[in-house]
Amino acid sequence: MVVHNLAAAAVAWYDANARDLPWRSPDATPWGVLVSEVMLQQTPVSRVLPAWLDWMARWPAPAHLAADAPGEAIRAWGRLGYPRRALRLHECAVAIVTSHGGAVPSDVDQLLSLPGIGAYTARAVAAFAYRQRQPVVDTNVRRFVARAVAGAPDAGPTTTARDLVAVAELLPDEPELAARASVAFMELGALVCTARSPRCTDCPVVATCEFRRSGAVAPAGPTRRPQRYAGTDRQVRGLLLAVLRESSGPVPRARLDAVWSDSTQRDRALSGLLADGLVCEVGQSHLALPS
């Protein structure tokens, strides 16, 4: 298979079938792309979309968020989950203002220096916001490439240097087209080449897909065991944060005590929130979001 033919087929499919998402719009800003990538970590598009629209309406540029209290970012995060991401986004906005003149940097190394920005997010922003030729590799991309090129039923549990090389080899040389191929691979993995029940007849590379040609079958069950949520410290942390988000001022400790009956687990969850900087103590008996 000629690798660039795979990219061309993926881009043609993407142009006709891509979801209409605001952070993919031609007028989307690099800040909007960065916010979307942070929000989309472990969170489905359907939940991110309304949160992203509200966030961008309130804080359309890093300087707007940096000028606001970090607690407001946590409050606006709502129930997206993993609220430390909101705190990292606020820290990221502050760093962009103080070190980059308020503009999201385009250089991958500079992006990596921002709080909470890892290898995937840095490359995603460089590719999708600045149209650079970067291998943007998430779970969906790894699965699509593993099947289409290597004929494997799935990729490994984590992204490796080998994955980055494999995807980079598939990208066209022209940066704009390479960036489009990157998002096309991602969309194909998310919508067509899914972990279970892939829709091979709808795939633009079915004729050359090594996985399909080998006669292999996609895993029948989930590739990863779903994480339990009910009754976990994560649930208790979420309940405690919900009370604080909905309050306009400090909350008495007694009110938080009523959230969860198991005092040991409740205290452990609250200690974790304090350690993560998501909650701060006000006096000896009240708590609040950071100001």
Backbone as CSV, one residue per row, in Angstrom:
resi,resn,N_x,N_y,N_z,CA_x,CA_y,CA_z,C_x,C_y,C_z
1,MET,0.853,-1.205,0.000,0.000,0.000,0.000,0.884,1.249,0.000
2,VAL,0.598,2.195,-0.881,1.320,3.457,-0.899,0.745,4.322,0.213
3,VAL,1.602,4.696,1.170,1.096,5.315,2.384,0.371,6.625,2.113
4,HIS,0.835,7.415,1.173,0.179,8.693,0.921,-1.189,8.508,0.278
5,ASN,-1.406,7.354,-0.386,-2.738,7.058,-0.901,-3.712,6.891,0.257
6,LEU,-3.244,6.324,1.357,-4.087,6.164,2.537,-4.482,7.536,3.067
7,ALA,-3.532,8.449,3.153,-3.829,9.796,3.635,-4.796,10.508,2.699
8,ALA,-4.598,10.368,1.396,-5.475,11.030,0.435,-6.901,10.498,0.550
9,ALA,-7.044,9.188,0.712,-8.381,8.599,0.847,-9.035,9.051,2.146
10,ALA,-8.242,9.123,3.215,-8.778,9.561,4.509,-9.236,11.005,4.449
11,VAL,-8.460,11.859,3.805,-8.822,13.281,3.713,-10.076,13.462,2.868
12,ALA,-10.172,12.721,1.769,-11.366,12.829,0.923,-12.614,12.398,1.696
13,TRP,-12.490,11.335,2.466,-13.618,10.886,3.300,-13.958,11.941,4.351
14,TYR,-12.930,12.495,4.981,-13.136,13.504,6.023,-13.849,14.732,5.461
15,ASP,-13.443,15.170,4.299,-14.064,16.348,3.698,-15.565,16.155,3.479
16,ALA,-15.975,14.912,3.271,-17.387,14.634,3.001,-18.174,14.221,4.245
17,ASN,-17.477,13.764,5.293,-18.188,13.140,6.418,-17.852,13.697,7.798
18,ALA,-16.933,14.629,7.901,-16.499,15.107,9.215,-17.628,15.767,9.987
19,ARG,-17.607,15.583,11.300,-18.562,16.284,12.156,-18.273,17.791,12.131
20,ASP,-19.328,18.563,12.163,-19.206,20.018,12.153,-19.014,20.490,13.599
21,LEU,-17.762,20.670,13.994,-17.434,21.055,15.362,-16.784,22.439,15.354
22,PRO,-17.147,23.310,16.284,-16.689,24.703,16.219,-15.181,24.869,16.321
23,TRP,-14.503,23.995,17.034,-13.042,24.132,17.138,-12.332,23.687,15.856
24,ARG,-13.103,23.153,14.893,-12.541,22.821,13.584,-12.848,23.889,12.541
25,SER,-13.604,24.884,12.915,-13.976,25.947,11.989,-12.729,26.711,11.535
26,PRO,-12.723,27.210,10.298,-11.568,27.984,9.827,-11.260,29.199,10.700
27,ASP,-12.284,29.738,11.384,-12.021,30.906,12.229,-11.775,30.540,13.698
28,ALA,-11.628,29.268,13.990,-11.291,28.863,15.356,-9.892,29.371,15.704
29,THR,-9.729,29.882,16.898,-8.433,30.413,17.325,-7.573,29.302,17.915
30,PRO,-6.254,29.508,17.965,-5.400,28.527,18.637,-5.817,28.285,20.088
31,TRP,-6.280,29.330,20.773,-6.776,29.162,22.133,-8.002,28.254,22.149
32,GLY,-8.898,28.436,21.206,-10.074,27.588,21.132,-9.709,26.134,20.876
33,VAL,-8.720,25.914,20.025,-8.253,24.552,19.759,-7.644,23.949,21.021
34,LEU,-6.807,24.719,21.710,-6.173,24.222,22.930,-7.221,23.853,23.983
35,VAL,-8.204,24.728,24.180,-9.263,24.453,25.158,-10.013,23.183,24.783
36,SER,-10.318,23.016,23.510,-11.056,21.827,23.075,-10.257,20.557,23.345
37,GLU,-8.972,20.603,23.078,-8.154,19.408,23.273,-8.067,19.024,24.749
38,VAL,-7.980,20.000,25.625,-7.942,19.701,27.061,-9.294,19.153,27.510
39,MET,-10.367,19.760,27.052,-11.700,19.291,27.446,-12.002,17.897,26.928
40,LEU,-11.499,17.559,25.749,-11.822,16.283,25.117,-11.056,15.104,25.715
41,GLN,-10.120,15.362,26.601,-9.387,14.270,27.231,-10.345,13.447,28.106
42,GLN,-10.566,12.209,27.717,-11.413,11.267,28.468,-12.864,11.744,28.603
43,THR,-13.292,12.604,27.695,-14.654,13.145,27.749,-15.238,13.174,26.346
44,PRO,-16.460,12.658,26.136,-17.037,12.604,24.788,-17.408,13.986,24.248
45,VAL,-17.432,14.075,22.931,-17.729,15.336,22.244,-19.076,15.900,22.678
46,SER,-20.076,15.038,22.864,-21.416,15.512,23.207,-21.440,16.294,24.507
47,ARG,-20.574,15.950,25.448,-20.510,16.677,26.711,-19.617,17.907,26.604
48,VAL,-18.610,17.822,25.773,-17.665,18.935,25.647,-18.280,20.116,24.904
49,LEU,-19.068,19.856,23.877,-19.550,20.921,22.994,-20.221,22.077,23.734
50,PRO,-21.247,21.850,24.583,-21.860,22.999,25.266,-20.905,23.673,26.236
51,ALA,-20.042,22.895,26.898,-19.078,23.486,27.831,-18.070,24.357,27.092
52,TRP,-17.608,23.893,25.926,-16.637,24.664,25.133,-17.258,25.980,24.665
53,LEU,-18.495,25.926,24.192,-19.165,27.142,23.723,-19.313,28.165,24.851
54,ASP,-19.708,27.697,26.042,-19.844,28.607,27.189,-18.492,29.179,27.592
55,TRP,-17.481,28.321,27.609,-16.126,28.735,28.013,-15.595,29.809,27.075
56,MET,-15.725,29.568,25.764,-15.174,30.504,24.787,-15.955,31.814,24.753
57,ALA,-17.243,31.755,25.065,-18.021,32.995,25.144,-17.561,33.835,26.330
58,ARG,-17.184,33.192,27.400,-16.761,33.908,28.604,-15.294,34.301,28.554
59,TRP,-14.452,33.406,28.040,-13.003,33.637,28.012,-12.484,33.383,26.594
60,PRO,-12.725,34.285,25.659,-12.343,34.048,24.267,-10.846,34.082,23.997
61,ALA,-10.067,34.542,24.959,-8.614,34.589,24.802,-7.966,34.246,26.144
62,PRO,-6.714,33.788,26.132,-6.044,33.442,27.384,-6.050,34.566,28.407
63,ALA,-5.909,35.823,27.942,-5.849,36.946,28.878,-7.137,37.079,29.684
64,HIS,-8.266,36.742,29.086,-9.536,36.843,29.805,-9.593,35.839,30.955
65,LEU,-9.148,34.616,30.689,-9.157,33.608,31.745,-8.105,33.914,32.800
66,ALA,-6.929,34.354,32.376,-5.852,34.642,33.321,-6.244,35.741,34.293
67,ALA,-7.095,36.679,33.859,-7.517,37.791,34.711,-8.604,37.386,35.698
68,ASP,-9.160,36.204,35.528,-10.227,35.745,36.411,-9.647,34.808,37.470
69,ALA,-10.430,34.532,38.500,-9.978,33.658,39.581,-9.962,32.207,39.118
70,PRO,-8.986,31.410,39.571,-8.975,30.001,39.183,-10.239,29.268,39.604
71,GLY,-10.844,29.710,40.710,-12.086,29.080,41.141,-13.199,29.229,40.125
72,GLU,-13.173,30.317,39.347,-14.193,30.504,38.322,-14.035,29.490,37.192
73,ALA,-12.790,29.128,36.888,-12.556,28.085,35.885,-13.110,26.750,36.376
74,ILE,-12.891,26.453,37.642,-13.415,25.210,38.218,-14.938,25.232,38.221
75,ARG,-15.516,26.380,38.542,-16.971,26.507,38.556,-17.547,26.295,37.144
76,ALA,-16.910,26.898,36.153,-17.392,26.783,34.778,-17.183,25.380,34.212
77,TRP,-16.254,24.647,34.774,-15.966,23.294,34.294,-17.165,22.372,34.493
78,GLY,-17.966,22.682,35.511,-19.179,21.910,35.750,-18.893,20.450,35.990
79,ARG,-19.602,19.592,35.277,-19.499,18.150,35.476,-18.758,17.453,34.334
80,LEU,-17.792,18.141,33.734,-16.992,17.510,32.693,-16.099,16.401,33.244
81,GLY,-15.841,16.426,34.535,-14.980,15.415,35.137,-13.521,15.825,35.111
82,TYR,-12.740,15.187,35.998,-11.312,15.485,36.116,-11.076,17.002,36.182
83,PRO,-11.600,17.653,37.225,-11.580,19.128,37.281,-10.189,19.740,37.393
84,ARG,-9.176,18.933,37.670,-7.823,19.500,37.666,-7.475,20.071,36.295
85,ARG,-8.154,19.564,35.268,-7.920,20.111,33.925,-8.301,21.590,33.867
86,ALA,-9.349,21.972,34.594,-9.755,23.380,34.618,-8.672,24.232,35.260
87,LEU,-8.103,23.706,36.352,-7.042,24.436,37.038,-5.805,24.553,36.151
88,ARG,-5.478,23.472,35.437,-4.327,23.518,34.528,-4.560,24.508,33.389
89,LEU,-5.804,24.572,32.897,-6.097,25.529,31.832,-5.917,26.963,32.321
90,HIS,-6.327,27.212,33.558,-6.128,28.555,34.113,-4.634,28.852,34.237
91,GLU,-3.865,27.900,34.756,-2.413,28.085,34.878,-1.781,28.264,33.496
92,CYS,-2.307,27.527,32.527,-1.814,27.632,31.159,-2.069,29.034,30.608
93,ALA,-3.264,29.572,30.857,-3.596,30.916,30.393,-2.662,31.953,31.013
94,VAL,-2.391,31.806,32.297,-1.481,32.734,32.970,-0.091,32.663,32.343
95,ALA,0.387,31.446,32.080,1.714,31.279,31.485,1.767,31.858,30.075
96,ILE,0.698,31.699,29.311,0.652,32.251,27.948,0.729,33.775,27.994
97,VAL,0.051,34.368,28.966,0.064,35.827,29.091,1.426,36.322,29.557
98,THR,1.988,35.668,30.571,3.243,36.154,31.158,4.470,35.840,30.308
99,SER,4.443,34.717,29.581,5.641,34.289,28.856,5.535,34.375,27.339
100,HIS,4.300,34.534,26.818,4.138,34.511,25.362,3.284,35.659,24.848
101,GLY,3.181,36.726,25.628,2.458,37.907,25.178,0.985,37.695,24.931
102,GLY,0.404,36.649,25.538,-1.020,36.387,25.390,-1.387,35.548,24.187
103,ALA,-0.404,35.129,23.387,-0.671,34.325,22.189,-0.225,32.884,22.428
104,VAL,-1.075,31.938,22.089,-0.714,30.526,22.214,0.479,30.249,21.304
105,PRO,1.573,29.715,21.836,2.752,29.479,20.988,2.488,28.393,19.950
106,SER,3.228,28.458,18.850,3.081,27.471,17.785,4.152,26.390,17.845
107,ASP,5.225,26.643,18.562,6.339,25.709,18.657,5.999,24.588,19.644
108,VAL,6.230,23.348,19.241,5.869,22.208,20.086,6.592,22.248,21.430
109,ASP,7.866,22.578,21.435,8.609,22.630,22.697,8.054,23.715,23.620
110,GLN,7.686,24.852,23.060,7.090,25.909,23.880,5.713,25.485,24.395
111,LEU,4.965,24.784,23.579,3.670,24.278,24.030,3.854,23.270,25.165
112,LEU,4.854,22.431,25.055,5.122,21.435,26.095,5.521,22.076,27.422
113,SER,6.034,23.301,27.361,6.441,23.975,28.593,5.255,24.557,29.352
114,LEU,4.080,24.589,28.728,2.903,25.144,29.391,2.339,24.149,30.410
115,PRO,1.779,24.635,31.518,1.214,23.730,32.535,0.113,22.843,31.961
116,GLY,0.210,21.556,32.229,-0.839,20.631,31.833,-0.864,20.232,30.377
117,ILE,0.118,20.675,29.588,0.143,20.343,28.165,1.158,19.233,27.928
118,GLY,0.670,18.073,27.522,1.528,16.933,27.259,1.847,16.789,25.786
119,ALA,2.500,15.667,25.443,2.978,15.454,24.078,1.845,15.426,23.070
120,TYR,0.745,14.750,23.394,-0.365,14.694,22.445,-0.958,16.088,22.226
121,THR,-1.285,16.801,23.301,-1.948,18.102,23.174,-1.053,19.099,22.446
122,ALA,0.238,19.089,22.742,1.154,20.019,22.074,1.154,19.794,20.566
123,ARG,1.218,18.540,20.147,1.222,18.251,18.704,-0.143,18.548,18.080
124,ALA,-1.209,18.285,18.829,-2.547,18.566,18.301,-2.740,20.054,18.043
125,VAL,-2.295,20.892,18.974,-2.423,22.335,18.792,-1.550,22.805,17.623
126,ALA,-0.333,22.283,17.541,0.563,22.669,16.450,-0.029,22.288,15.093
127,ALA,-0.668,21.114,15.029,-1.231,20.651,13.759,-2.555,21.325,13.439
128,PHE,-3.475,21.322,14.394,-4.841,21.765,14.098,-5.004,23.284,14.148
129,ALA,-4.195,23.949,14.967,-4.292,25.408,15.045,-3.314,26.097,14.103
130,TYR,-2.129,25.479,13.905,-1.092,26.140,13.110,-0.741,25.384,11.824
131,ARG,-1.513,24.317,11.538,-1.374,23.565,10.286,0.061,23.073,10.063
132,GLN,0.659,22.559,11.108,1.996,22.003,10.986,1.923,20.505,10.677
133,ARG,3.008,19.982,10.164,3.107,18.533,9.900,3.594,17.854,11.182
134,GLN,2.661,17.371,11.952,2.961,16.733,13.229,2.185,15.418,13.332
135,PRO,2.806,14.346,13.847,2.052,13.113,14.090,1.197,13.261,15.350
136,VAL,-0.095,13.429,15.161,-1.027,13.588,16.282,-1.630,12.211,16.551
137,VAL,-1.256,11.617,17.674,-1.575,10.206,17.910,-2.361,10.032,19.196
138,ASP,-3.638,9.700,19.050,-4.442,9.317,20.208,-4.880,7.863,20.037
139,THR,-5.736,7.374,20.904,-6.168,5.979,20.845,-6.821,5.652,19.511
140,ASN,-7.657,6.558,19.008,-8.351,6.310,17.749,-7.385,6.220,16.572
141,VAL,-6.398,7.109,16.556,-5.415,7.098,15.470,-4.571,5.823,15.530
142,ARG,-4.137,5.460,16.737,-3.316,4.245,16.867,-4.071,3.014,16.387
143,ARG,-5.352,2.930,16.725,-6.148,1.769,16.307,-6.313,1.746,14.786
144,PHE,-6.636,2.891,14.192,-6.817,2.962,12.748,-5.539,2.569,12.012
145,VAL,-4.403,3.099,12.438,-3.135,2.813,11.762,-2.712,1.366,12.001
146,ALA,-2.918,0.867,13.220,-2.557,-0.517,13.511,-3.310,-1.472,12.592
147,ARG,-4.574,-1.193,12.350,-5.374,-2.067,11.490,-5.058,-1.860,10.014
148,ALA,-5.073,-0.610,9.578,-4.923,-0.327,8.150,-3.539,-0.681,7.626
149,VAL,-2.501,-0.476,8.441,-1.126,-0.657,7.973,-0.514,-1.965,8.469
150,ALA,-0.667,-2.258,9.761,-0.014,-3.430,10.341,-0.902,-4.670,10.354
151,GLY,-2.216,-4.491,10.160,-3.108,-5.638,10.179,-3.399,-6.171,11.566
152,ALA,-3.082,-5.387,12.597,-3.325,-5.807,13.976,-4.756,-5.451,14.373
153,PRO,-5.365,-6.236,15.276,-6.745,-5.921,15.685,-6.864,-4.653,16.511
154,ASP,-5.787,-4.275,17.177,-5.814,-3.062,17.995,-4.385,-2.633,18.266
155,ALA,-4.229,-1.420,18.806,-2.903,-0.927,19.158,-2.621,-1.252,20.620
156,GLY,-1.440,-0.917,21.086,-1.091,-1.148,22.481,-1.792,-0.162,23.397
157,PRO,-1.610,-0.320,24.696,-2.330,0.517,25.659,-1.864,1.965,25.719
158,THR,-0.636,2.246,25.303,-0.122,3.609,25.382,0.608,3.978,24.089
159,THR,0.713,5.266,23.855,1.432,5.758,22.676,2.929,5.640,22.889
160,THR,3.623,5.089,21.905,5.069,4.920,21.976,5.732,5.717,20.859
161,ALA,7.067,5.791,20.919,7.816,6.474,19.869,7.575,5.797,18.522
162,ARG,7.400,4.480,18.541,7.133,3.751,17.302,5.812,4.194,16.676
163,ASP,4.804,4.468,17.508,3.519,4.947,16.995,3.688,6.294,16.298
164,LEU,4.473,7.185,16.905,4.689,8.502,16.306,5.371,8.388,14.955
165,VAL,6.359,7.488,14.868,7.059,7.283,13.595,6.112,6.712,12.556
166,ALA,5.293,5.725,12.958,4.368,5.088,12.017,3.374,6.084,11.439
167,VAL,2.843,6.969,12.289,1.881,7.956,11.813,2.587,9.021,10.976
168,ALA,3.766,9.460,11.400,4.505,10.479,10.640,4.783,10.007,9.218
169,GLU,5.038,8.710,9.058,5.337,8.178,7.722,4.123,8.210,6.799
170,LEU,2.943,8.295,7.382,1.721,8.330,6.579,1.338,9.736,6.138
171,LEU,1.934,10.747,6.743,1.516,12.120,6.486,2.118,12.667,5.195
172,PRO,1.324,13.385,4.405,1.871,14.072,3.227,2.940,15.080,3.649
173,ASP,3.794,15.439,2.713,4.874,16.372,3.029,4.362,17.793,3.243
174,GLU,3.314,18.175,2.516,2.790,19.549,2.606,2.096,19.730,3.956
175,PRO,2.523,20.684,4.779,2.014,20.799,6.155,0.501,20.925,6.262
176,GLU,-0.114,21.763,5.426,-1.566,21.953,5.502,-2.304,20.632,5.263
177,LEU,-1.870,19.886,4.269,-2.507,18.608,3.955,-2.199,17.576,5.033
178,ALA,-0.998,17.640,5.583,-0.637,16.714,6.661,-1.515,16.929,7.887
179,ALA,-1.768,18.196,8.216,-2.632,18.491,9.360,-4.045,17.968,9.117
180,ARG,-4.505,18.076,7.877,-5.843,17.581,7.545,-5.871,16.058,7.617
181,ALA,-4.798,15.416,7.198,-4.725,13.958,7.294,-4.748,13.516,8.754
182,SER,-4.082,14.258,9.615,-4.048,13.908,11.037,-5.448,13.894,11.637
183,VAL,-6.231,14.923,11.362,-7.588,14.972,11.915,-8.488,13.953,11.215
184,ALA,-8.204,13.634,9.951,-8.987,12.623,9.242,-8.763,11.242,9.848
185,PHE,-7.515,10.901,10.162,-7.232,9.616,10.815,-7.986,9.517,12.143
186,MET,-7.983,10.618,12.873,-8.640,10.642,14.177,-10.146,10.437,14.031
187,GLU,-10.734,11.104,13.051,-12.176,11.001,12.845,-12.566,9.600,12.371
188,LEU,-11.759,9.010,11.524,-12.036,7.649,11.073,-11.990,6.672,12.243
189,GLY,-11.006,6.841,13.114,-10.913,5.960,14.279,-12.078,6.135,15.228
190,ALA,-12.573,7.379,15.338,-13.668,7.657,16.271,-15.019,7.190,15.739
191,LEU,-15.240,7.303,14.416,-16.564,7.063,13.856,-16.691,5.764,13.069
192,VAL,-15.617,5.295,12.453,-15.700,4.136,11.558,-14.879,2.957,12.071
193,CYS,-13.614,3.171,12.296,-12.712,2.097,12.737,-12.732,2.008,14.267
194,THR,-13.913,1.744,14.795,-14.113,1.741,16.243,-13.541,0.471,16.868
195,ALA,-13.379,0.514,18.197,-12.780,-0.628,18.893,-13.597,-1.891,18.693
196,ARG,-14.908,-1.760,18.817,-15.805,-2.883,18.581,-16.728,-2.550,17.409
197,SER,-17.069,-3.552,16.652,-17.989,-3.400,15.512,-17.570,-2.286,14.550
198,PRO,-16.342,-2.331,14.035,-15.942,-1.313,13.050,-16.805,-1.411,11.791
199,ARG,-17.113,-0.252,11.205,-17.965,-0.194,10.017,-17.069,-0.225,8.762
200,CYS,-16.504,-1.392,8.512,-15.512,-1.514,7.451,-16.070,-1.150,6.078
201,THR,-17.341,-1.446,5.826,-17.901,-1.140,4.505,-18.008,0.358,4.258
202,ASP,-17.938,1.164,5.329,-17.986,2.618,5.178,-16.597,3.250,5.148
203,CYS,-15.567,2.415,5.273,-14.203,2.944,5.395,-13.598,3.220,4.019
204,PRO,-12.984,4.361,3.834,-12.414,4.706,2.526,-11.164,3.911,2.169
205,VAL,-10.568,3.202,3.134,-9.346,2.438,2.840,-9.586,0.944,2.964
206,VAL,-10.854,0.517,2.904,-11.168,-0.902,3.098,-10.470,-1.784,2.072
207,ALA,-10.283,-1.304,0.853,-9.695,-2.128,-0.198,-8.230,-2.460,0.068
208,THR,-7.544,-1.597,0.811,-6.121,-1.811,1.069,-5.824,-2.089,2.538
209,CYS,-6.844,-2.134,3.376,-6.643,-2.324,4.812,-6.081,-3.719,5.100
210,GLU,-4.939,-3.776,5.749,-4.302,-5.053,6.045,-5.121,-5.878,7.035
211,PHE,-5.789,-5.216,7.939,-6.634,-5.910,8.910,-7.781,-6.611,8.199
212,ARG,-8.410,-5.913,7.277,-9.526,-6.470,6.523,-9.056,-7.599,5.605
213,ARG,-7.915,-7.406,4.959,-7.407,-8.398,4.029,-7.009,-9.693,4.726
214,SER,-6.590,-9.568,5.969,-6.158,-10.757,6.712,-7.324,-11.606,7.193
215,GLY,-8.524,-11.044,7.137,-9.683,-11.772,7.626,-9.823,-11.747,9.130
216,ALA,-9.046,-10.893,9.780,-9.102,-10.814,11.245,-10.436,-10.212,11.686
217,VAL,-10.748,-10.454,12.946,-12.005,-9.979,13.510,-11.704,-9.030,14.661
218,ALA,-12.453,-7.920,14.743,-12.270,-6.964,15.850,-12.640,-7.618,17.176
219,PRO,-12.010,-7.195,18.266,-12.346,-7.757,19.574,-13.834,-7.649,19.851
220,ALA,-14.415,-8.731,20.393,-15.857,-8.744,20.645,-16.237,-7.963,21.886
221,GLY,-15.343,-7.875,22.830,-15.638,-7.190,24.084,-14.887,-5.885,24.174
222,PRO,-15.082,-5.150,25.260,-14.365,-3.886,25.421,-12.870,-4.123,25.510
223,THR,-12.085,-3.258,24.867,-10.638,-3.417,24.894,-10.068,-3.044,26.253
224,ARG,-10.778,-2.216,26.988,-10.360,-1.863,28.338,-11.548,-1.991,29.282
225,ARG,-11.283,-2.462,30.473,-12.348,-2.611,31.446,-12.809,-1.232,31.902
226,PRO,-14.126,-0.946,31.804,-14.593,0.379,32.222,-14.354,0.621,33.701
227,GLN,-13.986,1.850,34.027,-13.713,2.199,35.417,-15.013,2.383,36.183
228,ARG,-15.049,1.805,37.393,-16.204,1.979,38.257,-16.192,3.404,38.807
229,TYR,-17.385,4.007,38.900,-17.490,5.374,39.404,-18.298,5.439,40.695
230,ALA,-19.440,4.759,40.718,-20.318,4.818,41.886,-19.603,4.334,43.139
231,GLY,-19.655,5.155,44.168,-19.069,4.786,45.442,-17.582,5.039,45.574
232,THR,-16.960,5.570,44.524,-15.521,5.812,44.566,-15.213,7.199,45.124
233,ASP,-13.930,7.426,45.443,-13.512,8.754,45.886,-13.792,9.802,44.811
234,ARG,-13.717,9.409,43.537,-14.016,10.345,42.453,-15.443,10.858,42.568
235,GLN,-16.373,9.962,42.886,-17.756,10.395,43.032,-17.907,11.355,44.206
236,VAL,-17.238,11.043,45.314,-17.346,11.899,46.498,-16.725,13.263,46.216
237,ARG,-15.583,13.278,45.543,-14.955,14.552,45.174,-15.913,15.380,44.313
238,GLY,-16.579,14.711,43.364,-17.518,15.420,42.503,-18.679,16.009,43.270
239,LEU,-19.191,15.277,44.255,-20.311,15.770,45.054,-19.886,16.971,45.904
240,LEU,-18.693,16.895,46.473,-18.189,18.014,47.282,-17.978,19.256,46.419
241,LEU,-17.376,19.058,45.251,-17.139,20.198,44.353,-18.440,20.804,43.866
242,ALA,-19.458,19.972,43.658,-20.744,20.486,43.183,-21.333,21.472,44.185
243,VAL,-21.219,21.181,45.469,-21.729,22.092,46.498,-20.972,23.410,46.448
244,LEU,-19.659,23.332,46.305,-18.844,24.546,46.284,-19.067,25.357,45.015
245,ARG,-19.253,24.684,43.876,-19.502,25.387,42.613,-20.809,26.160,42.659
246,GLU,-21.793,25.575,43.311,-23.116,26.192,43.337,-23.257,27.280,44.386
247,SER,-22.221,27.480,45.174,-22.261,28.510,46.213,-21.507,29.747,45.759
248,SER,-22.008,30.902,46.116,-21.349,32.151,45.739,-20.265,32.563,46.735
249,GLY,-20.161,31.845,47.833,-19.164,32.181,48.846,-18.698,30.943,49.591
250,PRO,-17.926,31.106,50.644,-17.440,29.973,51.435,-18.590,29.121,51.962
251,VAL,-18.343,27.834,52.053,-19.352,26.875,52.497,-18.948,26.309,53.852
252,PRO,-19.859,26.284,54.819,-19.535,25.696,56.124,-19.177,24.221,55.994
253,ARG,-18.196,23.791,56.753,-17.775,22.389,56.715,-18.958,21.458,57.011
254,ALA,-19.838,21.870,57.893,-20.983,21.031,58.250,-21.864,20.744,57.035
255,ARG,-21.947,21.686,56.121,-22.763,21.472,54.918,-22.120,20.427,54.011
256,LEU,-20.806,20.429,53.952,-20.106,19.419,53.157,-20.189,18.050,53.819
257,ASP,-20.224,18.040,55.139,-20.321,16.764,55.853,-21.604,16.025,55.510
258,ALA,-22.632,16.762,55.100,-23.914,16.141,54.798,-23.934,15.494,53.414
259,VAL,-22.873,15.714,52.624,-22.835,15.207,51.252,-22.677,13.691,51.197
260,TRP,-21.882,13.146,52.141,-21.532,11.716,52.080,-21.454,11.174,53.499
261,SER,-22.077,10.044,53.730,-22.199,9.540,55.109,-20.921,8.927,55.652
262,ASP,-20.091,8.386,54.798,-18.843,7.758,55.247,-17.816,8.861,55.518
263,SER,-17.604,9.173,56.785,-16.734,10.303,57.129,-15.285,10.061,56.719
264,THR,-14.828,8.810,56.795,-13.442,8.517,56.421,-13.218,8.770,54.934
265,GLN,-14.125,8.272,54.113,-13.993,8.483,52.670,-14.201,9.950,52.304
266,ARG,-15.138,10.592,52.970,-15.401,12.010,52.700,-14.189,12.865,53.045
267,ASP,-13.573,12.602,54.191,-12.395,13.369,54.589,-11.226,13.103,53.636
268,ARG,-11.112,11.855,53.182,-10.036,11.526,52.239,-10.238,12.263,50.916
269,ALA,-11.477,12.295,50.437,-11.772,12.999,49.184,-11.525,14.497,49.328
270,LEU,-11.922,15.056,50.453,-11.725,16.486,50.670,-10.241,16.820,50.789
271,SER,-9.488,15.963,51.460,-8.037,16.180,51.563,-7.393,16.180,50.187
272,GLY,-7.887,15.294,49.305,-7.350,15.257,47.948,-7.658,16.531,47.180
273,LEU,-8.862,17.057,47.358,-9.225,18.313,46.701,-8.357,19.464,47.194
274,LEU,-8.093,19.482,48.486,-7.227,20.526,49.052,-5.800,20.399,48.520
275,ALA,-5.302,19.166,48.466,-3.933,18.936,47.990,-3.792,19.301,46.519
276,ASP,-4.855,19.107,45.733,-4.812,19.417,44.303,-5.027,20.902,44.017
277,GLY,-5.340,21.685,45.051,-5.564,23.107,44.852,-6.930,23.438,44.299
278,LEU,-7.850,22.469,44.302,-9.190,22.703,43.786,-10.102,23.336,44.837
279,VAL,-9.707,23.235,46.089,-10.476,23.780,47.208,-9.489,24.432,48.163
280,CYS,-9.914,25.487,48.834,-9.061,26.118,49.841,-9.864,26.327,51.122
281,GLU,-9.157,26.356,52.227,-9.792,26.561,53.529,-9.947,28.053,53.802
282,VAL,-11.082,28.423,54.344,-11.359,29.802,54.729,-11.663,29.789,56.218
283,GLY,-10.702,30.248,56.997,-10.868,30.132,58.452,-10.741,28.678,58.872
284,GLN,-11.377,28.334,59.956,-11.263,26.984,60.480,-12.455,26.100,60.142
285,SER,-13.523,26.677,59.635,-14.728,25.875,59.470,-15.415,26.063,58.114
286,HIS,-14.777,26.789,57.192,-15.382,27.004,55.883,-14.407,26.631,54.762
287,LEU,-14.947,26.284,53.615,-14.139,25.976,52.438,-14.719,26.682,51.231
288,ALA,-13.861,26.896,50.213,-14.304,27.625,49.018,-13.433,27.224,47.842
289,LEU,-13.869,27.580,46.641,-13.032,27.431,45.455,-11.913,28.465,45.534
290,PRO,-10.763,28.176,44.928,-9.627,29.121,45.014,-9.954,30.464,44.365
291,SER,-9.473,31.519,44.980,-9.729,32.872,44.467,-8.492,33.427,43.785
